[in-house]
C-alpha cells in the first residue's frame, strides 16, 4: 500500500531538466533542476539570474511552481 502525503498531493513535483519558479521569501526567480536526491528529498537547482546553485526541498509544499518539465 502506497502512502500519500496530504500536504504535497495537490502540488506537482519537479523533475530533472525542468524549470521551476521559486515562491519562497528568498525570491530566487526561475531555476533549472540539475539533480534530485530522493533519499534526502532534496533537489539541486541552478538560478541563472543570481548565478548560483542551491539545494531545495524536492517534495512540493507550495514553495515552488513547476513551469515546464
Secondary structure, 3 states (H helix, E strand, C coil): CCCCCCCCCCCCCCCCCCEEEECCCCCCCEEEEEEEECCCCEEEEEECCCCEEEEEECCCCCCEEEEEC
